[in-house]
Amino acid sequence: MTMELISMAQAAAAHAPEAAGITGNLTMAIGGAGAAIGVGMVGSKAVEAVGRNPGAFGNILTLGIIAMALAEGLGIIAYLGGF
């Protein structure tokens, strides 16, 4: 039993670099998808808000751009964290 566990641990250590690559790619994919969803939600809500109150276009545009930049920033951080 002990020898089986040792051989399994050695086999897992041999595949560790492959697993690290998969984990990094998964992190980047989830971060990119989250950023895309965030930007889409901010954009749709900004258009909805302008439709309800066209007079507040300037304020809504400013807040929308800031929110989209923050969402994209999180996607970039996830991309850089995957390396």
PDB file of N, CA, C and O in Angstrom:
ATOM      1  N   MET A   1       0.824  -1.196   0.000  1.00  0.00           N
ATOM      2  CA  MET A   1       0.000   0.000   0.000  1.00  0.00           C
ATOM      3  C   MET A   1       0.867   1.259   0.000  1.00  0.00           C
ATOM      4  O   MET A   1       0.610   2.197  -0.755  1.00  0.00           O
ATOM      5  N   THR A   2       1.885   1.273   0.843  1.00  0.00           N
ATOM      6  CA  THR A   2       2.757   2.435   0.912  1.00  0.00           C
ATOM      7  C   THR A   2       3.517   2.636  -0.388  1.00  0.00           C
ATOM      8  O   THR A   2       3.699   3.765  -0.843  1.00  0.00           O
ATOM      9  N   MET A   3       3.956   1.542  -0.982  1.00  0.00           N
ATOM     10  CA  MET A   3       4.690   1.642  -2.243  1.00  0.00           C
ATOM     11  C   MET A   3       3.795   2.176  -3.359  1.00  0.00           C
ATOM     12  O   MET A   3       4.257   2.918  -4.227  1.00  0.00           O
ATOM     13  N   GLU A   4       2.518   1.801  -3.337  1.00  0.00           N
ATOM     14  CA  GLU A   4       1.586   2.311  -4.337  1.00  0.00           C
ATOM     15  C   GLU A   4       1.408   3.820  -4.193  1.00  0.00           C
ATOM     16  O   GLU A   4       1.377   4.539  -5.191  1.00  0.00           O
ATOM     17  N   LEU A   5       1.290   4.302  -2.960  1.00  0.00           N
ATOM     18  CA  LEU A   5       1.145   5.729  -2.726  1.00  0.00           C
ATOM     19  C   LEU A   5       2.385   6.506  -3.164  1.00  0.00           C
ATOM     20  O   LEU A   5       2.281   7.603  -3.713  1.00  0.00           O
ATOM     21  N   ILE A   6       3.563   5.921  -2.915  1.00  0.00           N
ATOM     22  CA  ILE A   6       4.807   6.580  -3.324  1.00  0.00           C
ATOM     23  C   ILE A   6       4.893   6.644  -4.846  1.00  0.00           C
ATOM     24  O   ILE A   6       5.291   7.670  -5.398  1.00  0.00           O
ATOM     25  N   SER A   7       4.530   5.575  -5.519  1.00  0.00           N
ATOM     26  CA  SER A   7       4.586   5.593  -6.987  1.00  0.00           C
ATOM     27  C   SER A   7       3.555   6.556  -7.560  1.00  0.00           C
ATOM     28  O   SER A   7       3.813   7.209  -8.571  1.00  0.00           O
ATOM     29  N   MET A   8       2.394   6.649  -6.927  1.00  0.00           N
ATOM     30  CA  MET A   8       1.388   7.616  -7.389  1.00  0.00           C
ATOM     31  C   MET A   8       1.874   9.042  -7.200  1.00  0.00           C
ATOM     32  O   MET A   8       1.641   9.893  -8.059  1.00  0.00           O
ATOM     33  N   ALA A   9       2.543   9.316  -6.094  1.00  0.00           N
ATOM     34  CA  ALA A   9       3.075  10.658  -5.846  1.00  0.00           C
ATOM     35  C   ALA A   9       4.161  11.004  -6.854  1.00  0.00           C
ATOM     36  O   ALA A   9       4.234  12.140  -7.322  1.00  0.00           O
ATOM     37  N   GLN A  10       5.002  10.039  -7.191  1.00  0.00           N
ATOM     38  CA  GLN A  10       6.044  10.278  -8.189  1.00  0.00           C
ATOM     39  C   GLN A  10       5.435  10.537  -9.566  1.00  0.00           C
ATOM     40  O   GLN A  10       5.913  11.396 -10.307  1.00  0.00           O
ATOM     41  N   ALA A  11       4.394   9.804  -9.904  1.00  0.00           N
ATOM     42  CA  ALA A  11       3.723  10.006 -11.201  1.00  0.00           C
ATOM     43  C   ALA A  11       3.059  11.384 -11.240  1.00  0.00           C
ATOM     44  O   ALA A  11       3.093  12.056 -12.271  1.00  0.00           O
ATOM     45  N   ALA A  12       2.459  11.805 -10.135  1.00  0.00           N
ATOM     46  CA  ALA A  12       1.821  13.125 -10.082  1.00  0.00           C
ATOM     47  C   ALA A  12       2.865  14.225 -10.192  1.00  0.00           C
ATOM     48  O   ALA A  12       2.620  15.242 -10.840  1.00  0.00           O
ATOM     49  N   ALA A  13       4.023  14.038  -9.570  1.00  0.00           N
ATOM     50  CA  ALA A  13       5.081  15.049  -9.651  1.00  0.00           C
ATOM     51  C   ALA A  13       5.622  15.154 -11.073  1.00  0.00           C
ATOM     52  O   ALA A  13       6.045  16.231 -11.494  1.00  0.00           O
ATOM     53  N   ALA A  14       5.613  14.062 -11.809  1.00  0.00           N
ATOM     54  CA  ALA A  14       6.096  14.086 -13.191  1.00  0.00           C
ATOM     55  C   ALA A  14       5.161  14.886 -14.086  1.00  0.00           C
ATOM     56  O   ALA A  14       5.602  15.457 -15.083  1.00  0.00           O
ATOM     57  N   HIS A  15       3.869  14.936 -13.745  1.00  0.00           N
ATOM     58  CA  HIS A  15       2.889  15.653 -14.553  1.00  0.00           C
ATOM     59  C   HIS A  15       2.573  17.044 -14.006  1.00  0.00           C
ATOM     60  O   HIS A  15       1.672  17.703 -14.525  1.00  0.00           O
ATOM     61  N   ALA A  16       3.261  17.501 -13.007  1.00  0.00           N
ATOM     62  CA  ALA A  16       2.977  18.800 -12.395  1.00  0.00           C
ATOM     63  C   ALA A  16       3.133  19.972 -13.365  1.00  0.00           C
ATOM     64  O   ALA A  16       2.286  20.865 -13.353  1.00  0.00           O
ATOM     65  N   PRO A  17       4.173  20.017 -14.207  1.00  0.00           N
ATOM     66  CA  PRO A  17       4.266  21.150 -15.146  1.00  0.00           C
ATOM     67  C   PRO A  17       3.086  21.220 -16.109  1.00  0.00           C
ATOM     68  O   PRO A  17       2.637  22.313 -16.451  1.00  0.00           O
ATOM     69  N   GLU A  18       2.581  20.075 -16.548  1.00  0.00           N
ATOM     70  CA  GLU A  18       1.428  20.058 -17.432  1.00  0.00           C
ATOM     71  C   GLU A  18       0.197  20.603 -16.718  1.00  0.00           C
ATOM     72  O   GLU A  18      -0.575  21.363 -17.303  1.00  0.00           O
ATOM     73  N   ALA A  19       0.011  20.222 -15.471  1.00  0.00           N
ATOM     74  CA  ALA A  19      -1.140  20.702 -14.707  1.00  0.00           C
ATOM     75  C   ALA A  19      -1.034  22.196 -14.454  1.00  0.00           C
ATOM     76  O   ALA A  19      -2.056  22.882 -14.436  1.00  0.00           O
ATOM     77  N   ALA A  20       0.160  22.720 -14.259  1.00  0.00           N
ATOM     78  CA  ALA A  20       0.326  24.157 -14.038  1.00  0.00           C
ATOM     79  C   ALA A  20      -0.059  24.941 -15.285  1.00  0.00           C
ATOM     80  O   ALA A  20      -0.637  26.023 -15.181  1.00  0.00           O
ATOM     81  N   GLY A  21       0.253  24.410 -16.458  1.00  0.00           N
ATOM     82  CA  GLY A  21      -0.132  25.076 -17.695  1.00  0.00           C
ATOM     83  C   GLY A  21      -1.631  25.101 -17.877  1.00  0.00           C
ATOM     84  O   GLY A  21      -2.186  26.102 -18.329  1.00  0.00           O
ATOM     85  N   ILE A  22      -2.291  24.017 -17.532  1.00  0.00           N
ATOM     86  CA  ILE A  22      -3.749  23.959 -17.642  1.00  0.00           C
ATOM     87  C   ILE A  22      -4.380  24.958 -16.672  1.00  0.00           C
ATOM     88  O   ILE A  22      -5.335  25.651 -17.024  1.00  0.00           O
ATOM     89  N   THR A  23      -3.852  25.030 -15.467  1.00  0.00           N
ATOM     90  CA  THR A  23      -4.398  25.943 -14.474  1.00  0.00           C
ATOM     91  C   THR A  23      -4.237  27.390 -14.920  1.00  0.00           C
ATOM     92  O   THR A  23      -5.156  28.191 -14.747  1.00  0.00           O
ATOM     93  N   GLY A  24      -3.085  27.741 -15.490  1.00  0.00           N
ATOM     94  CA  GLY A  24      -2.873  29.107 -15.951  1.00  0.00           C
ATOM     95  C   GLY A  24      -3.807  29.463 -17.089  1.00  0.00           C
ATOM     96  O   GLY A  24      -4.360  30.562 -17.114  1.00  0.00           O
ATOM     97  N   ASN A  25      -3.993  28.542 -18.038  1.00  0.00           N
ATOM     98  CA  ASN A  25      -4.899  28.806 -19.140  1.00  0.00           C
ATOM     99  C   ASN A  25      -6.333  28.941 -18.654  1.00  0.00           C
ATOM    100  O   ASN A  25      -7.083  29.772 -19.167  1.00  0.00           O
ATOM    101  N   LEU A  26      -6.716  28.149 -17.689  1.00  0.00           N
ATOM    102  CA  LEU A  26      -8.061  28.227 -17.148  1.00  0.00           C
ATOM    103  C   LEU A  26      -8.277  29.560 -16.441  1.00  0.00           C
ATOM    104  O   LEU A  26      -9.346  30.159 -16.558  1.00  0.00           O
ATOM    105  N   THR A  27      -7.274  30.025 -15.713  1.00  0.00           N
ATOM    106  CA  THR A  27      -7.367  31.313 -15.037  1.00  0.00           C
ATOM    107  C   THR A  27      -7.553  32.439 -16.039  1.00  0.00           C
ATOM    108  O   THR A  27      -8.386  33.322 -15.838  1.00  0.00           O
ATOM    109  N   MET A  28      -6.782  32.411 -17.112  1.00  0.00           N
ATOM    110  CA  MET A  28      -6.900  33.461 -18.129  1.00  0.00           C
ATOM    111  C   MET A  28      -8.257  33.403 -18.822  1.00  0.00           C
ATOM    112  O   MET A  28      -8.842  34.441 -19.129  1.00  0.00           O
ATOM    113  N   ALA A  29      -8.752  32.212 -19.066  1.00  0.00           N
ATOM    114  CA  ALA A  29     -10.051  32.072 -19.740  1.00  0.00           C
ATOM    115  C   ALA A  29     -11.187  32.596 -18.873  1.00  0.00           C
ATOM    116  O   ALA A  29     -12.067  33.308 -19.357  1.00  0.00           O
ATOM    117  N   ILE A  30     -11.168  32.246 -17.609  1.00  0.00           N
ATOM    118  CA  ILE A  30     -12.224  32.712 -16.712  1.00  0.00           C
ATOM    119  C   ILE A  30     -12.137  34.222 -16.520  1.00  0.00           C
ATOM    120  O   ILE A  30     -13.164  34.900 -16.490  1.00  0.00           O
ATOM    121  N   GLY A  31     -10.932  34.752 -16.392  1.00  0.00           N
ATOM    122  CA  GLY A  31     -10.758  36.200 -16.256  1.00  0.00           C
ATOM    123  C   GLY A  31     -11.217  36.949 -17.494  1.00  0.00           C
ATOM    124  O   GLY A  31     -11.861  37.992 -17.383  1.00  0.00           O
ATOM    125  N   GLY A  32     -10.894  36.432 -18.669  1.00  0.00           N
ATOM    126  CA  GLY A  32     -11.332  37.081 -19.908  1.00  0.00           C
ATOM    127  C   GLY A  32     -12.837  37.022 -20.082  1.00  0.00           C
ATOM    128  O   GLY A  32     -13.460  37.997 -20.502  1.00  0.00           O
ATOM    129  N   ALA A  33     -13.417  35.883 -19.761  1.00  0.00           N
ATOM    130  CA  ALA A  33     -14.869  35.749 -19.865  1.00  0.00           C
ATOM    131  C   ALA A  33     -15.570  36.665 -18.867  1.00  0.00           C
ATOM    132  O   ALA A  33     -16.587  37.278 -19.192  1.00  0.00           O
ATOM    133  N   GLY A  34     -15.034  36.758 -17.667  1.00  0.00           N
ATOM    134  CA  GLY A  34     -15.627  37.649 -16.667  1.00  0.00           C
ATOM    135  C   GLY A  34     -15.556  39.105 -17.081  1.00  0.00           C
ATOM    136  O   GLY A  34     -16.505  39.863 -16.877  1.00  0.00           O
ATOM    137  N   ALA A  35     -14.423  39.500 -17.667  1.00  0.00           N
ATOM    138  CA  ALA A  35     -14.288  40.881 -18.136  1.00  0.00           C
ATOM    139  C   ALA A  35     -15.267  41.161 -19.270  1.00  0.00           C
ATOM    140  O   ALA A  35     -15.873  42.232 -19.311  1.00  0.00           O
ATOM    141  N   ALA A  36     -15.428  40.221 -20.182  1.00  0.00           N
ATOM    142  CA  ALA A  36     -16.360  40.409 -21.298  1.00  0.00           C
ATOM    143  C   ALA A  36     -17.799  40.515 -20.803  1.00  0.00           C
ATOM    144  O   ALA A  36     -18.565  41.352 -21.283  1.00  0.00           O
ATOM    145  N   ILE A  37     -18.161  39.679 -19.858  1.00  0.00           N
ATOM    146  CA  ILE A  37     -19.513  39.739 -19.302  1.00  0.00           C
ATOM    147  C   ILE A  37     -19.726  41.055 -18.573  1.00  0.00           C
ATOM    148  O   ILE A  37     -20.787  41.668 -18.693  1.00  0.00           O
ATOM    149  N   GLY A  38     -18.719  41.497 -17.813  1.00  0.00           N
ATOM    150  CA  GLY A  38     -18.831  42.764 -17.089  1.00  0.00           C
ATOM    151  C   GLY A  38     -18.996  43.953 -18.015  1.00  0.00           C
ATOM    152  O   GLY A  38     -19.835  44.819 -17.768  1.00  0.00           O
ATOM    153  N   VAL A  39     -18.203  44.005 -19.082  1.00  0.00           N
ATOM    154  CA  VAL A  39     -18.312  45.111 -20.036  1.00  0.00           C
ATOM    155  C   VAL A  39     -19.669  45.082 -20.721  1.00  0.00           C
ATOM    156  O   VAL A  39     -20.281  46.130 -20.927  1.00  0.00           O
ATOM    157  N   GLY A  40     -20.142  43.902 -21.074  1.00  0.00           N
ATOM    158  CA  GLY A  40     -21.457  43.792 -21.708  1.00  0.00           C
ATOM    159  C   GLY A  40     -22.580  44.246 -20.804  1.00  0.00           C
ATOM    160  O   GLY A  40     -23.512  44.917 -21.249  1.00  0.00           O
ATOM    161  N   MET A  41     -22.497  43.882 -19.539  1.00  0.00           N
ATOM    162  CA  MET A  41     -23.542  44.302 -18.598  1.00  0.00           C
ATOM    163  C   MET A  41     -23.523  45.805 -18.377  1.00  0.00           C
ATOM    164  O   MET A  41     -24.578  46.437 -18.329  1.00  0.00           O
ATOM    165  N   VAL A  42     -22.334  46.385 -18.241  1.00  0.00           N
ATOM    166  CA  VAL A  42     -22.231  47.831 -18.044  1.00  0.00           C
ATOM    167  C   VAL A  42     -22.775  48.556 -19.268  1.00  0.00           C
ATOM    168  O   VAL A  42     -23.514  49.532 -19.137  1.00  0.00           O
ATOM    169  N   GLY A  43     -22.411  48.082 -20.458  1.00  0.00           N
ATOM    170  CA  GLY A  43     -22.893  48.723 -21.674  1.00  0.00           C
ATOM    171  C   GLY A  43     -24.402  48.650 -21.812  1.00  0.00           C
ATOM    172  O   GLY A  43     -25.041  49.637 -22.177  1.00  0.00           O
ATOM    173  N   SER A  44     -24.975  47.492 -21.525  1.00  0.00           N
ATOM    174  CA  SER A  44     -26.420  47.354 -21.666  1.00  0.00           C
ATOM    175  C   SER A  44     -27.165  48.210 -20.653  1.00  0.00           C
ATOM    176  O   SER A  44     -28.188  48.811 -20.982  1.00  0.00           O
ATOM    177  N   LYS A  45     -26.668  48.271 -19.437  1.00  0.00           N
ATOM    178  CA  LYS A  45     -27.330  49.094 -18.425  1.00  0.00           C
ATOM    179  C   LYS A  45     -27.161  50.585 -18.710  1.00  0.00           C
ATOM    180  O   LYS A  45     -28.045  51.382 -18.396  1.00  0.00           O
ATOM    181  N   ALA A  46     -26.023  50.965 -19.306  1.00  0.00           N
ATOM    182  CA  ALA A  46     -25.824  52.368 -19.666  1.00  0.00           C
ATOM    183  C   ALA A  46     -26.796  52.775 -20.762  1.00  0.00           C
ATOM    184  O   ALA A  46     -27.373  53.861 -20.700  1.00  0.00           O
ATOM    185  N   VAL A  47     -26.985  51.925 -21.761  1.00  0.00           N
ATOM    186  CA  VAL A  47     -27.943  52.224 -22.831  1.00  0.00           C
ATOM    187  C   VAL A  47     -29.354  52.296 -22.267  1.00  0.00           C
ATOM    188  O   VAL A  47     -30.140  53.158 -22.660  1.00  0.00           O
ATOM    189  N   GLU A  48     -29.672  51.402 -21.356  1.00  0.00           N
ATOM    190  CA  GLU A  48     -30.992  51.422 -20.721  1.00  0.00           C
ATOM    191  C   GLU A  48     -31.197  52.702 -19.923  1.00  0.00           C
ATOM    192  O   GLU A  48     -32.274  53.298 -19.967  1.00  0.00           O
ATOM    193  N   ALA A  49     -30.173  53.126 -19.197  1.00  0.00           N
ATOM    194  CA  ALA A  49     -30.279  54.343 -18.400  1.00  0.00           C
ATOM    195  C   ALA A  49     -30.438  55.584 -19.282  1.00  0.00           C
ATOM    196  O   ALA A  49     -31.209  56.484 -18.948  1.00  0.00           O
ATOM    197  N   VAL A  50     -29.721  55.640 -20.396  1.00  0.00           N
ATOM    198  CA  VAL A  50     -29.858  56.782 -21.307  1.00  0.00           C
ATOM    199  C   VAL A  50     -31.245  56.774 -21.939  1.00  0.00           C
ATOM    200  O   VAL A  50     -31.823  57.834 -22.177  1.00  0.00           O
ATOM    201  N   GLY A  51     -31.778  55.599 -22.209  1.00  0.00           N
ATOM    202  CA  GLY A  51     -33.133  55.517 -22.747  1.00  0.00           C
ATOM    203  C   GLY A  51     -34.169  56.037 -21.776  1.00  0.00           C
ATOM    204  O   GLY A  51     -35.173  56.615 -22.192  1.00  0.00           O
ATOM    205  N   ARG A  52     -33.944  55.843 -20.502  1.00  0.00           N
ATOM    206  CA  ARG A  52     -34.893  56.318 -19.491  1.00  0.00           C
ATOM    207  C   ARG A  52     -34.730  57.800 -19.198  1.00  0.00           C
ATOM    208  O   ARG A  52     -35.709  58.492 -18.920  1.00  0.00           O
ATOM    209  N   ASN A  53     -33.486  58.293 -19.260  1.00  0.00           N
ATOM    210  CA  ASN A  53     -33.222  59.703 -18.944  1.00  0.00           C
ATOM    211  C   ASN A  53     -32.170  60.242 -19.906  1.00  0.00           C
ATOM    212  O   ASN A  53     -30.988  60.263 -19.565  1.00  0.00           O
ATOM    213  N   PRO A  54     -32.567  60.675 -21.088  1.00  0.00           N
ATOM    214  CA  PRO A  54     -31.593  61.146 -22.078  1.00  0.00           C
ATOM    215  C   PRO A  54     -30.798  62.373 -21.629  1.00  0.00           C
ATOM    216  O   PRO A  54     -29.702  62.614 -22.135  1.00  0.00           O
ATOM    217  N   GLY A  55     -31.322  63.134 -20.706  1.00  0.00           N
ATOM    218  CA  GLY A  55     -30.626  64.326 -20.223  1.00  0.00           C
ATOM    219  C   GLY A  55     -29.376  64.012 -19.422  1.00  0.00           C
ATOM    220  O   GLY A  55     -28.506  64.872 -19.279  1.00  0.00           O
ATOM    221  N   ALA A  56     -29.268  62.813 -18.904  1.00  0.00           N
ATOM    222  CA  ALA A  56     -28.120  62.422 -18.086  1.00  0.00           C
ATOM    223  C   ALA A  56     -27.069  61.680 -18.900  1.00  0.00           C
ATOM    224  O   ALA A  56     -26.262  60.932 -18.348  1.00  0.00           O
ATOM    225  N   PHE A  57     -27.078  61.890 -20.229  1.00  0.00           N
ATOM    226  CA  PHE A  57     -26.178  61.155 -21.111  1.00  0.00           C
ATOM    227  C   PHE A  57     -24.719  61.317 -20.718  1.00  0.00           C
ATOM    228  O   PHE A  57     -23.991  60.327 -20.655  1.00  0.00           O
ATOM    229  N   GLY A  58     -24.272  62.540 -20.453  1.00  0.00           N
ATOM    230  CA  GLY A  58     -22.865  62.801 -20.137  1.00  0.00           C
ATOM    231  C   GLY A  58     -22.403  62.088 -18.875  1.00  0.00           C
ATOM    232  O   GLY A  58     -21.328  61.489 -18.851  1.00  0.00           O
ATOM    233  N   ASN A  59     -23.207  62.154 -17.842  1.00  0.00           N
ATOM    234  CA  ASN A  59     -22.840  61.497 -16.578  1.00  0.00           C
ATOM    235  C   ASN A  59     -22.828  59.977 -16.730  1.00  0.00           C
ATOM    236  O   ASN A  59     -21.946  59.296 -16.206  1.00  0.00           O
ATOM    237  N   ILE A  60     -23.813  59.459 -17.448  1.00  0.00           N
ATOM    238  CA  ILE A  60     -23.888  58.011 -17.645  1.00  0.00           C
ATOM    239  C   ILE A  60     -22.712  57.530 -18.483  1.00  0.00           C
ATOM    240  O   ILE A  60     -22.134  56.480 -18.200  1.00  0.00           O
ATOM    241  N   LEU A  61     -22.354  58.293 -19.517  1.00  0.00           N
ATOM    242  CA  LEU A  61     -21.221  57.918 -20.356  1.00  0.00           C
ATOM    243  C   LEU A  61     -19.930  57.876 -19.538  1.00  0.00           C
ATOM    244  O   LEU A  61     -19.140  56.939 -19.660  1.00  0.00           O
ATOM    245  N   THR A  62     -19.724  58.885 -18.712  1.00  0.00           N
ATOM    246  CA  THR A  62     -18.506  58.934 -17.892  1.00  0.00           C
ATOM    247  C   THR A  62     -18.431  57.745 -16.936  1.00  0.00           C
ATOM    248  O   THR A  62     -17.400  57.079 -16.847  1.00  0.00           O
ATOM    249  N   LEU A  63     -19.519  57.485 -16.227  1.00  0.00           N
ATOM    250  CA  LEU A  63     -19.521  56.365 -15.286  1.00  0.00           C
ATOM    251  C   LEU A  63     -19.404  55.024 -16.014  1.00  0.00           C
ATOM    252  O   LEU A  63     -18.760  54.102 -15.515  1.00  0.00           O
ATOM    253  N   GLY A  64     -20.021  54.916 -17.184  1.00  0.00           N
ATOM    254  CA  GLY A  64     -19.930  53.680 -17.959  1.00  0.00           C
ATOM    255  C   GLY A  64     -18.511  53.399 -18.422  1.00  0.00           C
ATOM    256  O   GLY A  64     -18.045  52.261 -18.355  1.00  0.00           O
ATOM    257  N   ILE A  65     -17.821  54.434 -18.894  1.00  0.00           N
ATOM    258  CA  ILE A  65     -16.439  54.248 -19.346  1.00  0.00           C
ATOM    259  C   ILE A  65     -15.538  53.847 -18.183  1.00  0.00           C
ATOM    260  O   ILE A  65     -14.678  52.980 -18.335  1.00  0.00           O
ATOM    261  N   ILE A  66     -15.730  54.469 -17.030  1.00  0.00           N
ATOM    262  CA  ILE A  66     -14.928  54.118 -15.858  1.00  0.00           C
ATOM    263  C   ILE A  66     -15.192  52.670 -15.443  1.00  0.00           C
ATOM    264  O   ILE A  66     -14.255  51.928 -15.146  1.00  0.00           O
ATOM    265  N   ALA A  67     -16.465  52.265 -15.422  1.00  0.00           N
ATOM    266  CA  ALA A  67     -16.801  50.902 -15.020  1.00  0.00           C
ATOM    267  C   ALA A  67     -16.253  49.877 -16.015  1.00  0.00           C
ATOM    268  O   ALA A  67     -15.777  48.813 -15.619  1.00  0.00           O
ATOM    269  N   MET A  68     -16.323  50.205 -17.310  1.00  0.00           N
ATOM    270  CA  MET A  68     -15.781  49.282 -18.313  1.00  0.00           C
ATOM    271  C   MET A  68     -14.261  49.157 -18.190  1.00  0.00           C
ATOM    272  O   MET A  68     -13.707  48.072 -18.365  1.00  0.00           O
ATOM    273  N   ALA A  69     -13.596  50.265 -17.888  1.00  0.00           N
ATOM    274  CA  ALA A  69     -12.145  50.217 -17.720  1.00  0.00           C
ATOM    275  C   ALA A  69     -11.760  49.356 -16.514  1.00  0.00           C
ATOM    276  O   ALA A  69     -10.780  48.614 -16.568  1.00  0.00           O
ATOM    277  N   LEU A  70     -12.521  49.455 -15.441  1.00  0.00           N
ATOM    278  CA  LEU A  70     -12.241  48.624 -14.266  1.00  0.00           C
ATOM    279  C   LEU A  70     -12.474  47.145 -14.567  1.00  0.00           C
ATOM    280  O   LEU A  70     -11.700  46.293 -14.130  1.00  0.00           O
ATOM    281  N   ALA A  71     -13.530  46.839 -15.307  1.00  0.00           N
ATOM    282  CA  ALA A  71     -13.793  45.438 -15.663  1.00  0.00           C
ATOM    283  C   ALA A  71     -12.686  44.898 -16.564  1.00  0.00           C
ATOM    284  O   ALA A  71     -12.234  43.769 -16.375  1.00  0.00           O
ATOM    285  N   GLU A  72     -12.249  45.684 -17.534  1.00  0.00           N
ATOM    286  CA  GLU A  72     -11.158  45.248 -18.414  1.00  0.00           C
ATOM    287  C   GLU A  72      -9.854  45.109 -17.628  1.00  0.00           C
ATOM    288  O   GLU A  72      -9.052  44.217 -17.905  1.00  0.00           O
ATOM    289  N   GLY A  73      -9.647  45.982 -16.659  1.00  0.00           N
ATOM    290  CA  GLY A  73      -8.442  45.895 -15.832  1.00  0.00           C
ATOM    291  C   GLY A  73      -8.373  44.579 -15.080  1.00  0.00           C
ATOM    292  O   GLY A  73      -7.297  43.996 -14.946  1.00  0.00           O
ATOM    293  N   LEU A  74      -9.509  44.106 -14.589  1.00  0.00           N
ATOM    294  CA  LEU A  74      -9.521  42.817 -13.906  1.00  0.00           C
ATOM    295  C   LEU A  74      -9.202  41.683 -14.871  1.00  0.00           C
ATOM    296  O   LEU A  74      -8.543  40.713 -14.495  1.00  0.00           O
ATOM    297  N   GLY A  75      -9.667  41.801 -16.117  1.00  0.00           N
ATOM    298  CA  GLY A  75      -9.340  40.798 -17.119  1.00  0.00           C
ATOM    299  C   GLY A  75      -7.862  40.780 -17.427  1.00  0.00           C
ATOM    300  O   GLY A  75      -7.280  39.711 -17.607  1.00  0.00           O
ATOM    301  N   ILE A  76      -7.243  41.948 -17.490  1.00  0.00           N
ATOM    302  CA  ILE A  76      -5.800  42.039 -17.749  1.00  0.00           C
ATOM    303  C   ILE A  76      -5.009  41.466 -16.584  1.00  0.00           C
ATOM    304  O   ILE A  76      -4.006  40.783 -16.789  1.00  0.00           O
ATOM    305  N   ILE A  77      -5.459  41.742 -15.355  1.00  0.00           N
ATOM    306  CA  ILE A  77      -4.779  41.189 -14.188  1.00  0.00           C
ATOM    307  C   ILE A  77      -4.863  39.657 -14.205  1.00  0.00           C
ATOM    308  O   ILE A  77      -3.886  38.981 -13.882  1.00  0.00           O
ATOM    309  N   ALA A  78      -6.011  39.115 -14.575  1.00  0.00           N
ATOM    310  CA  ALA A  78      -6.149  37.651 -14.660  1.00  0.00           C
ATOM    311  C   ALA A  78      -5.253  37.098 -15.756  1.00  0.00           C
ATOM    312  O   ALA A  78      -4.682  36.018 -15.607  1.00  0.00           O
ATOM    313  N   TYR A  79      -5.124  37.836 -16.862  1.00  0.00           N
ATOM    314  CA  TYR A  79      -4.259  37.381 -17.963  1.00  0.00           C
ATOM    315  C   TYR A  79      -2.811  37.355 -17.514  1.00  0.00           C
ATOM    316  O   TYR A  79      -2.096  36.393 -17.794  1.00  0.00           O
ATOM    317  N   LEU A  80      -2.366  38.397 -16.820  1.00  0.00           N
ATOM    318  CA  LEU A  80      -0.988  38.445 -16.355  1.00  0.00           C
ATOM    319  C   LEU A  80      -0.725  37.452 -15.224  1.00  0.00           C
ATOM    320  O   LEU A  80       0.391  36.953 -15.074  1.00  0.00           O
ATOM    321  N   GLY A  81      -1.739  37.176 -14.446  1.00  0.00           N
ATOM    322  CA  GLY A  81      -1.584  36.214 -13.355  1.00  0.00           C
ATOM    323  C   GLY A  81      -1.484  34.783 -13.841  1.00  0.00           C
ATOM    324  O   GLY A  81      -1.035  33.906 -13.103  1.00  0.00           O
ATOM    325  N   GLY A  82      -1.902  34.532 -15.091  1.00  0.00           N
ATOM    326  CA  GLY A  82      -1.847  33.180 -15.628  1.00  0.00           C
ATOM    327  C   GLY A  82      -0.449  32.752 -16.048  1.00  0.00           C
ATOM    328  O   GLY A  82      -0.205  31.569 -16.287  1.00  0.00           O
ATOM    329  N   PHE A  83       0.465  33.702 -16.137  1.00  0.00           N
ATOM    330  CA  PHE A  83       1.819  33.347 -16.590  1.00  0.00           C
ATOM    331  C   PHE A  83       2.657  32.892 -15.454  1.00  0.00           C
ATOM    332  O   PHE A  83       3.824  32.553 -15.645  1.00  0.00           O
TER     333      PHE A  83
END
